[in-house]
Amino acid sequence: MSENAKVAYFSMEMALDPSMHTYSGGLGVLAGDTLRSAADLGVPMVGVTLIHQKGYFCQHLDENGNQTETDDSWKPEDFLRPETAPAAVTIEGRTVHVRAWRYDIRGISGHVVPVYLLNTDLPENSPWDRTLTDHLYGGDEHYRICQEVVLGIGGVHILNALGHSELQGFHMNEGHSSFLALALLEMQLKGADLSAATEQDIEAVRARCIFTTHTPVPAGHDQFSRELFTHVLGEHLGSTLDATHCCPQGALNMTFLALRFSRYVNGVAMRHGEISHDMFPAYPIHAITNGVHALTWTSPPFRELYDRHIPEWRYDNQYFRYVFGIPLEEILQAHVRARKTLFEEIKAATGEQLDEKVMTLGFARRAATYKRTNFLFSNPERLKTIAGSVGPLQIVFGGKAHPRDEGGKDLIRRIFEARQALQGHRIRIVYVANYDWRWGQLLTSGTDLWLNTPHRPYEASGTSGMKAALNGVPSFSIPDGWWLEGHLEGATGWDIGRSESSSEDHASEEASLYDKLEFIILPMFYKRPEEYAQVMRSTIAVNASFFNTQRMLSQYLRNAYESIKVDISAADAEEKAGK
């Protein structure tokens, strides 16, 4: 039962419901998918996040691709029930009161994983403190560190107040919740001053903590100046952070805090584990490759197809291996239905009517410079030649740039410029505004080829291509992140560039992109559709059967949670789910 939860899973963002704007992208979707699989498998977990009642932001794009933002508010009372147990944290010497709203994730076996969304918008708090749980990734560093105090320390206090006394593990999904280690250290010392903590006390906390890092870019790890963290946390906690070696060069690095206090640390793909170890060589870092929740990201036509041929897939995602027994015509028919739904939604949103007979590429993810949204247009003349001689192209883009990321905003403008420049050359470009959970489901199931072109080695994992695989959509991707493991050339999709290369080679990647489009992918799509359908089917069999959160969570159970005595094995979980 959820009241006997053994592992608390903390994440700054969680995608729990399409209408609850509590996430911005892949990190939050992964958190939600993880807990959905925990509910399916009967794993005794509980989730903790912030309520973000004004959301991340609602994206607006003008005719030139200029992005503006407004609040993306939602009503908690429409989805959640309030918890009455109070908790509090200390910020800048004052008491900030915290309460929680509860959201229940019910799995296919009936098991419930509760998620607590922390809220400071309470009458007993000051006007500024009431805003701390309003915006996801909003405000400045001061706002961010205060939010992280609420999440990490407030989260532990809320769990105690709600009676979750049997928790044996605390899983930090990225470093935003690292302050939970300080709350656990306070509990370990039973109210004594933290300066009295011994190495044995720290080890007792470490034995209970798991940390998953997602960021291979040093600048992506939250850091706060000594002046700021001392001002917010107080001198005594500041001294504790110094004593525990979490402040290299005098700044508090939230990743170092999590590393220092975690018994098990992992990256989110095999290559990312290696990169993380190079970044933090003093710590043993493992790797558990991400996955996606199969039932959530499989489109209705493919759900119906799988239910007819391999009904066990809902309980055991390894059954995707048996799609080789499904006739190619039925896979194509399911894809035609998914594509039709996507095109109808695009027409309703943009007025653009796409052609169902034209190869459609999908590219949708956060608009950040390292993701190279506009890489496809590196050589527009070559692209025109390909479309003119081999076959037309349709490309559907989506993705938000952080409000303060001018580089990301410029990438969006460049897509709009390319759309204008390529008009009349058998290339049509559509940019879907306000990319979210709903558009993610539509694009990863309704396009014909999933494109991903990040700078290497900055793609920690990536999960959009995994969602596409569930729906028979092959990937065309730079060999980085999960794709280094999921790529089988010509079977699950195609590489862009050379997998064996350890560094980026822009010229090689550009040549590979255009050559494979011109000589392999488009000719197969237009002239040998049955062969393309075989790639679609093997994409499901190979990648959907492995890159799912059911497999991922089973690995956490065996490798990360095992030594904290979570009394459920992966085999037990699968058996429970199948009953």
C-alpha positions in Angstrom: 0.0 0.0 0.0 1.1 3.6 -0.6 1.1 4.2 3.2 4.0 1.8 3.4 6.2 3.6 0.8 9.8 2.7 1.0 11.3 5.1 -1.6 10.6 8.8 -1.9 11.2 10.2 -5.4 12.0 13.9 -5.5 11.9 16.0 -8.7 11.5 19.7 -9.3 9.1 18.9 -12.1 6.7 16.0 -12.8 4.4 15.4 -15.7 1.3 13.9 -14.0 -1.6 15.0 -16.2 -1.7 16.8 -19.5 -3.8 19.6 -18.0 -1.5 20.1 -14.9 1.3 22.4 -15.9 3.8 21.0 -13.5 6.6 20.2 -16.0 8.6 21.8 -18.7 10.1 18.9 -20.7 12.1 15.7 -20.5 13.1 15.7 -16.9 9.5 16.1 -15.7 8.2 13.6 -18.2 10.7 11.1 -17.0 9.7 11.6 -13.4 6.0 11.1 -14.2 6.8 8.0 -16.3 8.9 6.6 -13.6 6.1 6.9 -11.0 3.5 5.5 -13.5 5.6 2.4 -13.9 6.0 2.2 -10.1 2.3 2.2 -9.8 2.0 -0.5 -12.6 4.6 -2.7 -11.0 3.4 -2.3 -7.4 6.6 -0.6 -6.2 6.2 1.1 -2.8 7.1 4.7 -3.8 5.9 8.2 -3.1 6.6 11.3 -5.2 7.5 14.8 -4.1 7.5 18.0 -6.2 6.3 21.6 -6.2 2.8 22.6 -7.3 3.8 25.3 -9.9 0.3 26.6 -10.0 1.2 29.2 -12.6 3.1 26.6 -14.7 6.2 26.9 -16.8 4.9 29.3 -19.4 2.5 29.5 -22.3 4.4 30.1 -25.5 3.2 32.5 -28.2 4.9 32.8 -31.6 4.4 35.7 -34.1 4.7 35.3 -37.9 8.5 35.7 -37.6 9.0 33.2 -34.8 9.4 35.7 -32.0 8.5 34.1 -28.8 6.6 35.7 -25.9 5.4 34.2 -22.8 2.4 34.3 -20.4 1.5 32.4 -17.3 0.2 28.9 -17.8 -2.1 28.7 -14.8 -4.2 25.7 -13.8 -6.5 24.9 -10.9 -5.2 22.4 -8.4 -8.6 21.8 -6.9 -9.7 20.3 -10.3 -7.1 17.5 -10.0 -5.8 17.2 -6.4 -7.0 16.9 -2.9 -5.5 19.1 -0.1 -3.6 17.5 2.8 -4.0 19.2 6.1 -0.7 18.2 7.8 1.5 21.3 8.1 5.2 21.6 7.7 7.6 24.5 7.6 11.1 25.5 6.4 13.4 28.4 7.5 14.3 30.8 4.8 16.4 33.9 5.6 15.6 33.4 9.3 11.9 33.4 8.9 9.4 30.5 9.0 7.8 29.6 5.7 4.8 27.4 6.0 4.3 24.5 3.6 1.3 22.3 2.9 0.7 19.7 0.2 -1.8 18.7 -2.4 -2.1 15.0 -3.2 -2.3 13.3 -6.6 -2.8 9.6 -6.9 -1.2 7.6 -9.7 -3.2 4.3 -10.0 -1.4 1.5 -11.9 -2.8 -1.2 -14.1 -2.8 -3.6 -11.1 -4.6 -1.1 -8.8 -1.6 -0.1 -6.8 -1.4 3.6 -5.9 1.6 5.8 -5.8 0.8 9.1 -4.1 2.5 12.3 -5.3 2.7 15.3 -2.9 2.8 18.8 -4.6 4.2 21.3 -2.1 2.5 24.7 -1.8 3.5 27.9 0.0 0.6 30.0 -1.2 -0.8 30.1 2.3 -2.3 33.1 4.2 0.2 32.7 7.1 3.1 33.4 4.7 4.4 36.7 3.5 3.3 37.8 0.0 6.7 37.0 -1.5 6.9 33.6 0.2 3.5 32.8 -1.2 4.9 33.0 -4.7 7.7 30.4 -4.1 5.7 27.5 -5.6 4.1 29.6 -8.5 6.5 29.2 -11.4 8.7 26.4 -12.6 12.2 27.6 -13.4 11.1 31.2 -12.9 12.7 34.2 -11.3 16.4 34.6 -10.4 18.9 32.6 -8.4 17.5 33.9 -5.2 14.0 32.6 -6.1 15.5 29.3 -7.3 17.5 28.5 -4.2 14.4 29.3 -2.0 12.4 27.0 -4.2 15.0 24.3 -3.7 14.8 24.7 0.1 11.1 24.2 -0.1 11.4 21.1 -2.3 14.3 19.4 -0.5 13.9 20.3 3.2 10.1 21.0 3.0 9.6 17.8 1.2 11.2 15.7 3.9 9.2 17.6 6.6 5.9 17.1 4.7 6.6 13.3 4.4 7.2 13.2 8.1 4.1 15.2 8.9 2.0 12.8 6.7 3.2 9.8 8.5 5.6 8.3 5.9 7.9 7.0 8.7 9.0 3.8 6.9 10.9 5.5 4.1 14.3 3.9 3.6 15.4 5.6 0.3 15.3 9.1 -1.0 15.8 9.4 -4.8 16.9 12.8 -6.1 16.0 13.2 -9.8 18.7 15.8 -10.6 20.3 18.2 -8.1 17.3 20.5 -7.4 16.2 18.5 -4.3 19.7 18.0 -2.8 18.8 20.0 0.3 16.9 16.9 1.5 20.2 15.6 2.6 20.4 18.4 5.2 16.9 17.6 6.5 17.9 13.9 6.8 21.1 14.9 8.6 19.0 17.0 11.1 16.8 13.9 11.7 19.9 11.7 12.1 21.2 14.2 14.8 17.8 14.3 16.5 17.8 18.1 16.7 21.4 18.6 17.6 23.4 21.3 15.9 24.5 20.1 12.4 28.1 21.2 13.2 28.2 18.1 15.5 27.7 15.8 12.6 30.4 13.0 12.3 31.4 11.0 9.3 29.3 8.2 10.7 26.3 10.5 10.6 26.9 11.5 7.0 27.3 7.8 6.1 24.0 7.1 7.7 22.4 9.7 5.4 24.3 8.4 2.4 23.0 4.9 3.0 19.5 6.3 2.3 20.1 8.5 -0.8 20.2 7.8 -4.5 21.1 10.5 -7.0 20.4 10.6 -10.8 22.3 13.3 -12.7 21.0 14.4 -16.1 23.3 17.1 -17.2 26.6 16.6 -19.1 27.1 20.4 -19.3 28.9 22.0 -16.3 26.9 25.2 -16.6 23.7 23.1 -16.2 24.4 22.2 -12.6 22.9 24.7 -10.1 25.4 26.8 -8.2 24.9 29.5 -5.7 27.4 32.0 -4.2 28.4 31.7 -0.6 26.8 35.1 0.2 23.5 33.9 -1.3 23.3 30.5 0.3 24.4 31.7 3.7 21.8 34.5 3.5 19.1 32.0 2.7 20.1 29.0 4.8 21.7 30.8 7.8 25.3 30.6 9.1 24.9 27.2 10.7 23.8 25.4 7.5 26.4 27.3 5.5 29.1 26.0 7.9 27.7 22.5 7.5 28.0 22.7 3.7 31.6 23.9 4.1 32.4 21.0 6.4 30.9 18.4 4.1 33.0 19.7 1.1 30.0 20.7 -1.0 31.3 24.2 -1.9 34.2 24.0 -4.3 35.7 27.4 -5.1 33.4 28.9 -2.5 30.1 28.3 -4.3 27.5 25.8 -3.4 27.2 23.2 -6.2 23.9 21.3 -5.8 25.4 18.4 -7.7 28.3 18.1 -5.3 25.8 18.2 -2.4 23.9 15.3 -3.9 27.1 13.4 -4.8 28.5 13.8 -1.2 25.3 12.5 0.4 24.4 9.6 -2.0 25.3 6.0 -1.8 24.3 5.3 -5.4 24.8 7.7 -8.3 23.9 7.2 -11.9 23.8 8.8 -15.3 20.9 8.3 -17.7 22.6 6.4 -20.5 25.8 4.4 -20.7 27.7 7.1 -22.5 26.4 9.7 -20.1 27.5 7.6 -17.1 31.1 7.7 -18.6 30.9 11.5 -19.2 29.6 12.1 -15.6 32.4 10.0 -14.2 34.9 12.2 -16.1 33.3 15.3 -14.7 33.2 14.0 -11.1 36.1 11.5 -11.0 36.1 11.3 -7.2 32.7 9.5 -7.2 31.6 6.1 -8.5 28.9 6.8 -11.1 26.8 4.1 -12.6 24.5 4.2 -15.6 20.8 3.3 -16.0 19.5 4.3 -19.3 16.2 6.2 -19.3 12.9 4.8 -20.7 9.3 6.0 -21.3 6.0 4.7 -20.0 4.7 2.6 -22.8 1.0 2.9 -22.2 1.2 6.7 -21.9 3.1 7.3 -25.2 1.5 4.7 -27.4 -1.1 6.2 -29.7 -4.7 4.8 -29.7 -4.2 3.0 -33.1 -1.1 1.2 -31.9 -2.7 0.4 -28.5 -5.5 -1.3 -30.4 -3.0 -3.1 -32.7 -1.0 -4.4 -29.7 -4.1 -5.4 -27.8 -5.2 -7.6 -30.6 -1.8 -9.3 -31.2 0.2 -9.1 -28.0 -2.2 -8.2 -25.2 0.5 -8.9 -22.6 2.3 -5.8 -23.6 0.6 -3.6 -21.1 1.9 -5.8 -18.2 5.2 -6.8 -19.7 6.8 -4.5 -22.2 9.2 -7.2 -23.4 6.3 -8.6 -25.4 7.0 -5.8 -28.0 9.6 -8.3 -29.2 6.8 -10.3 -30.7 5.6 -7.6 -33.1 7.6 -9.5 -35.8 4.4 -11.6 -35.9 2.2 -8.7 -36.8 1.6 -8.2 -40.6 3.3 -5.1 -42.1 0.0 -4.0 -43.5 -1.5 -3.7 -40.1 1.4 -1.7 -38.8 1.1 0.7 -41.8 -2.7 1.0 -41.2 -2.2 2.0 -37.6 0.4 4.5 -38.6 -1.9 6.0 -41.2 -4.5 6.6 -38.6 -2.0 8.2 -36.2 -0.7 10.4 -39.0 -4.2 11.5 -39.9 -5.0 12.5 -36.3 -1.7 14.6 -36.2 -2.5 16.3 -39.5 -6.0 17.2 -38.4 -4.7 18.7 -35.1 -2.1 20.7 -37.0 -4.7 22.1 -39.4 -6.9 23.1 -36.5 -4.0 24.8 -34.7 -2.2 26.4 -37.6 -4.4 26.3 -40.7 -1.7 24.2 -42.5 -3.0 21.2 -44.4 -0.2 18.6 -44.7 -0.1 15.9 -47.4 -0.5 12.4 -46.1 1.6 11.0 -48.9 4.6 13.1 -48.2 7.5 12.0 -46.0 7.0 13.9 -42.7 9.9 14.5 -40.3 9.4 15.4 -36.6 11.7 17.5 -34.5 10.4 18.6 -31.1 12.3 19.3 -27.9 13.4 22.2 -25.8 14.8 25.0 -28.0 18.4 25.2 -26.7 21.5 25.9 -28.7 23.1 22.6 -28.1 20.1 20.8 -29.6 20.8 22.4 -33.0 17.1 22.8 -34.0 18.1 24.2 -37.4 20.9 21.7 -38.3 18.7 20.2 -41.1 19.0 23.6 -42.9 22.8 23.8 -42.8 22.8 23.5 -46.6 19.5 24.7 -47.9 20.5 24.3 -51.5 21.3 20.7 -51.0 18.0 20.2 -49.3 16.2 21.8 -52.2 18.0 19.5 -54.6 17.0 16.4 -52.6 13.4 17.4 -52.4 13.3 18.2 -56.1 14.9 15.0 -57.3 13.9 12.3 -54.8 10.7 13.4 -53.1 9.1 16.2 -51.2 9.5 16.8 -47.5 7.3 18.0 -44.6 9.0 18.9 -41.3 7.0 19.6 -38.1 8.9 21.4 -35.3 7.9 22.1 -31.8 9.6 23.3 -28.6 9.9 26.2 -26.2 12.9 28.3 -25.4 13.4 29.4 -21.8 12.3 33.0 -21.4 15.9 34.1 -20.6 17.5 32.0 -23.3 18.1 34.3 -26.2 20.1 31.7 -28.1 17.2 29.3 -28.0 14.7 32.0 -29.1 17.0 32.8 -32.0 16.9 29.1 -33.1 13.1 29.3 -33.4 13.3 32.5 -35.5 15.7 30.7 -37.8 13.2 27.9 -38.4 10.7 30.5 -39.5 13.3 32.1 -41.8 14.0 28.7 -43.3 10.3 28.1 -43.8 10.1 31.3 -45.8 13.2 30.6 -47.8 12.3 27.0 -48.8 8.7 27.8 -49.9 8.0 26.6 -53.4 10.8 24.0 -53.3 8.6 21.0 -52.3 9.6 21.5 -48.7 6.9 22.5 -46.2 7.8 23.5 -42.6 5.3 23.8 -39.7 6.2 25.0 -36.2 3.7 24.0 -33.5 3.5 26.6 -30.7 3.3 25.6 -27.0 4.7 22.1 -27.4 3.5 20.0 -24.5 2.4 16.5 -23.4 -0.5 16.4 -25.9 1.6 17.6 -28.9 4.4 15.1 -27.8 2.0 12.2 -28.1 0.7 13.5 -31.5 4.1 14.2 -33.1 6.0 11.1 -31.9 3.2 8.9 -33.3 2.1 10.7 -36.4 5.4 11.6 -38.2 7.3 9.2 -40.4 10.8 9.8 -39.2 12.1 11.3 -35.9 15.0 13.7 -36.2 17.6 14.5 -33.5 20.7 16.6 -34.1 22.4 17.7 -30.8 25.9 18.8 -30.4 27.9 15.9 -29.1 28.3 14.9 -26.3 25.6 17.0 -24.7 22.6 14.8 -25.1 22.6 13.0 -21.8 19.9 10.6 -22.9 16.9 11.9 -24.7 13.5 10.2 -24.6 11.5 11.6 -27.5 12.9 9.0 -29.9 11.9 6.3 -27.5 8.3 7.5 -27.6 8.5 7.5 -31.4 9.7 3.9 -31.4 6.6 2.8 -29.5 4.6 3.9 -32.5 6.9 2.4 -35.2 8.6 5.7 -36.0 12.3 5.2 -36.8 14.9 7.7 -35.6 17.4 9.6 -37.7 19.8 10.9 -35.1 23.3 12.0 -34.0 25.0 9.1 -32.2 24.7 10.4 -28.7 22.7 9.6 -25.5 20.3 6.7 -25.7 20.7 6.4 -29.5 24.2 5.0 -29.1 22.4 2.0 -27.5 19.2 2.0 -29.6 20.8 2.4 -33.0 20.9 -0.5 -35.5 21.7 1.0 -38.9 18.8 0.4 -41.3 16.9 -1.6 -38.7 15.8 0.9 -36.0 16.7 4.0 -38.0 19.9 5.7 -39.2 22.9 7.4 -37.7 23.9 11.0 -38.6 27.7 11.0 -38.6 30.0 8.3 -37.2 29.1 6.4 -34.0 32.8 5.4 -33.5 33.9 9.0 -33.3 34.2 10.4 -29.8 33.9 14.0 -30.8 31.7 16.2 -33.0 32.6 16.5 -36.7 30.2 19.0 -38.2 31.3 18.4 -41.8 30.9 14.7 -41.5 27.5 15.0 -39.8 26.2 17.4 -42.5 27.3 15.1 -45.3 25.8 12.1 -43.6 22.5 13.8 -43.0 22.0 14.8 -46.6 23.5 11.7 -48.2 21.3 9.3 -46.2 18.2 11.4 -46.9 18.9 11.4 -50.6 20.2 7.9 -51.2 18.7 5.7 -48.5 15.8 7.1 -46.5 13.7 9.0 -49.1 14.1 6.4 -51.8 13.1 3.6 -49.4 10.0 5.6 -48.2 8.8 6.5 -51.7 9.9 3.5 -53.8 10.1 0.6 -51.4 7.4 1.2 -48.8 7.3 -2.4 -47.6 11.0 -2.2 -46.8 10.3 1.0 -44.8 7.5 -0.8 -43.0 10.0 -3.5 -42.0 12.2 -0.8 -40.4 9.1 0.5 -38.5 8.4 -3.0 -37.2 11.9 -3.7 -36.1 12.0 -0.3 -34.4 9.2 -1.5 -32.2 10.6 -4.9 -31.6 14.1 -3.8 -30.7 13.7 -0.3 -29.1 10.2 -0.3 -27.6 10.9 -3.6 -25.8 13.9 -2.1 -24.0 13.7 1.7 -23.7 10.7 1.8 -21.4 10.4 2.8 -17.7 9.3 -0.7 -16.8 12.8 -2.0 -17.6 14.4 1.1 -16.2 12.6 0.9 -12.9 13.5 -2.8 -12.6 17.1 -1.8 -12.9 16.7 0.7 -10.2 15.1 -2.0 -8.0 18.0 -4.3 -8.5 20.9 -1.9 -8.5 20.0 1.3 -6.7 17.3 0.4 -4.3 18.4 -3.1 -3.4 20.7 -2.3 -0.5 18.1 0.0 1.2 16.0 -3.2 1.6 13.1 -2.3 -0.5 11.1 -5.4 0.1 10.0 -6.0 -3.5 12.1 -7.5 -6.3 11.7 -6.8 -10.0 10.4 -10.3 -10.5 7.9 -9.8 -7.6 6.7 -6.5 -9.1 6.2 -8.1 -12.6 4.3 -11.0 -11.0 2.0 -8.6 -9.1 1.4 -6.5 -12.2 0.4 -9.6 -14.1 -2.3 -10.7 -11.6 
